[in-house]
């Protein structure tokens, strides 16, 4: 039987309230590094595979587990954060600065809406989550650790529990799901 742990990255400098420029290269805060070190110590045995998103904060979080289990295979999958606001429009902003735009995006309730260049629609997020789930199912490995992002975990959990629903319904439910904490483990 497979054991899959979805782990949200440790606290990033953006989670701590700092303004950031590039959503891909946001590093962990000092607290995030401590969280990542702590989570690596609760993993009970060598994973058969460690999966991480291409974003720096997940790779930094995973690095402590990779150091602990250097023989575990590591793979980078497209399990990164949901980038629904155009990244160029967010340069130098904080989460508080973006709050009104975030609320407007979700109130639109349009799963096909794309905010601008390099942003993705909610439908695109669901497609990535479906692909990740399908890949996980096909893996022969039994103990899988995936370092990813809160919204990606939410998308996976939403699909797990609502496979027959249309995307507009899924989008309407998305923000009602649990808000996963930094380095929180969600067992799939």
C-alpha positions as CSV (number, residue, x, y, z in Angstrom):
1,X,0.0,0.0,0.0
2,X,1.3,3.5,-0.9
3,X,2.0,6.1,1.7
4,X,2.1,9.6,0.2
5,X,3.0,12.6,2.3
6,X,2.3,16.0,0.8
7,X,4.4,18.6,2.7
8,X,4.0,22.3,2.4
9,X,7.2,24.2,2.2
10,X,8.5,26.0,5.3
11,X,7.8,29.7,6.0
12,X,9.1,31.8,3.1
13,X,10.1,35.4,3.4
14,X,6.9,36.3,1.6
15,X,4.9,34.3,4.1
16,X,6.6,36.4,6.8
17,X,5.3,39.5,5.1
18,X,8.3,40.7,3.0
19,X,7.9,42.2,-0.5
20,X,9.2,39.9,-3.2
21,X,10.2,40.2,-6.9
22,X,10.2,36.7,-8.3
23,X,7.6,34.2,-7.2
24,X,9.8,31.3,-8.3
25,X,12.9,32.3,-6.3
26,X,11.3,33.3,-3.0
27,X,13.6,31.8,-0.3
28,X,12.7,30.4,3.1
29,X,12.9,32.7,6.1
30,X,15.1,31.8,9.1
31,X,11.9,30.2,10.7
32,X,11.3,28.3,7.5
33,X,14.7,26.7,7.6
34,X,14.1,25.6,11.2
35,X,10.7,24.2,10.2
36,X,12.3,22.3,7.3
37,X,15.0,20.9,9.5
38,X,12.3,19.8,12.1
39,X,10.1,18.1,9.4
40,X,13.1,16.2,8.1
41,X,13.5,14.6,11.6
42,X,9.9,13.3,11.8
43,X,10.2,11.3,8.5
44,X,10.4,7.8,9.9
45,X,12.4,6.1,7.2
46,X,14.0,6.6,3.9
47,X,11.4,7.6,1.3
48,X,11.3,5.6,-1.9
49,X,11.2,9.0,-3.8
50,X,11.3,12.6,-2.8
51,X,9.4,14.9,-5.2
52,X,9.7,18.7,-5.1
53,X,8.4,21.6,-7.0
54,X,10.8,23.7,-9.1
55,X,10.3,26.7,-6.7
56,X,13.2,27.6,-4.4
57,X,11.3,27.5,-1.2
58,X,10.2,23.9,-1.7
59,X,13.7,22.8,-2.8
60,X,15.2,24.5,0.3
61,X,12.6,22.7,2.5
62,X,13.3,19.4,0.8
63,X,17.1,19.8,1.1
64,X,17.1,18.8,4.8
65,X,15.3,15.6,4.1
66,X,17.6,14.9,1.1
67,X,20.6,15.4,3.3
68,X,19.1,13.0,5.9
69,X,18.4,10.4,3.2
70,X,21.0,11.0,0.5
71,X,20.3,7.7,-1.3
72,X,16.6,8.5,-1.9
73,X,15.9,9.4,-5.5
74,X,14.8,13.0,-6.0
75,X,12.5,14.3,-8.8
76,X,11.3,17.8,-9.7
77,X,7.6,17.8,-10.9
78,X,5.3,20.6,-11.9
79,X,3.7,20.8,-8.4
80,X,4.5,24.4,-7.9
81,X,2.2,27.1,-6.4
82,X,-0.8,28.4,-8.2
83,X,0.3,31.6,-10.0
84,X,-3.0,33.2,-10.8
85,X,-1.9,36.8,-10.7
86,X,0.4,37.9,-13.5
87,X,3.9,37.7,-11.9
88,X,5.1,41.0,-13.5
89,X,2.3,42.9,-11.8
90,X,3.4,41.6,-8.4
91,X,7.0,42.6,-8.4
92,X,7.9,44.4,-5.2
93,X,4.6,43.7,-3.5
94,X,3.5,41.9,-0.3
95,X,0.6,39.6,0.2
96,X,-1.2,42.6,1.9
97,X,-0.6,44.7,-1.2
98,X,-2.2,42.1,-3.4
99,X,-5.2,41.3,-1.2
100,X,-7.7,43.3,-3.2
101,X,-6.6,41.8,-6.5
102,X,-6.7,38.3,-5.0
103,X,-10.3,38.9,-3.8
104,X,-11.3,40.2,-7.2
105,X,-9.8,37.2,-8.9
106,X,-11.8,34.8,-6.7
107,X,-15.0,36.8,-6.9
108,X,-14.8,36.6,-10.7
109,X,-15.4,32.8,-10.4
110,X,-14.1,32.1,-13.9
111,X,-12.0,29.0,-14.0
112,X,-10.7,29.9,-17.5
113,X,-9.6,33.5,-16.7
114,X,-5.9,34.2,-17.1
115,X,-4.8,37.4,-15.4
116,X,-1.8,38.1,-17.8
117,X,1.5,36.8,-19.1
118,X,2.9,33.8,-17.1
119,X,-0.2,33.5,-15.0
120,X,-2.4,30.4,-15.1
121,X,-6.1,29.8,-14.9
122,X,-7.8,27.8,-12.2
123,X,-8.5,25.2,-14.9
124,X,-4.8,25.0,-15.6
125,X,-4.0,24.4,-11.9
126,X,-6.6,21.6,-11.8
127,X,-5.0,20.1,-14.9
128,X,-1.5,20.1,-13.2
129,X,-3.0,18.6,-10.0
130,X,-4.8,15.8,-12.0
131,X,-1.5,15.0,-13.8
132,X,0.4,14.8,-10.5
133,X,-2.3,12.5,-9.0
134,X,-2.1,10.3,-12.1
135,X,1.7,10.1,-11.9
136,X,1.6,9.3,-8.2
137,X,-0.9,6.5,-8.8
138,X,1.4,5.0,-11.5
139,X,4.6,5.2,-9.4
140,X,5.9,1.8,-8.2
141,X,7.4,3.5,-5.2
142,X,5.5,2.9,-2.0
143,X,6.7,5.7,0.4
144,X,6.5,9.0,-1.4
145,X,7.3,12.4,0.0
146,X,6.2,15.4,-2.1
147,X,7.3,18.9,-1.1
148,X,4.9,21.4,-2.6
149,X,2.7,24.4,-1.9
150,X,-0.5,25.0,0.1
151,X,-2.7,25.8,-2.9
152,X,-1.4,22.8,-4.8
153,X,-2.2,20.5,-1.9
154,X,-5.7,22.1,-1.8
155,X,-6.2,21.4,-5.5
156,X,-5.2,17.8,-5.1
157,X,-7.5,17.4,-2.0
158,X,-10.4,19.1,-3.9
159,X,-10.0,16.7,-6.8
160,X,-9.8,13.7,-4.5
161,X,-13.1,14.5,-2.9
162,X,-15.0,16.0,-5.9
163,X,-14.1,14.1,-9.1
164,X,-17.4,14.5,-10.7
165,X,-17.9,18.2,-10.2
166,X,-17.4,20.9,-12.9
167,X,-14.6,23.4,-12.6
168,X,-16.7,26.4,-11.7
169,X,-18.1,24.4,-8.7
170,X,-14.6,23.4,-7.7
171,X,-13.4,27.0,-7.9
172,X,-16.3,28.1,-5.7
173,X,-15.2,25.5,-3.1
174,X,-11.5,26.0,-3.3
175,X,-11.1,28.7,-0.7
176,X,-13.3,26.9,1.8
177,X,-10.7,24.1,2.1
178,X,-8.3,24.0,5.0
179,X,-5.4,26.4,5.0
180,X,-2.3,24.2,5.4
181,X,0.5,25.6,7.6
182,X,4.1,25.8,6.7
183,X,5.7,22.3,6.8
184,X,2.3,20.7,7.5
185,X,2.0,17.1,6.4
186,X,-1.1,16.0,4.6
187,X,-1.3,12.2,4.2
188,X,-2.8,11.3,0.9
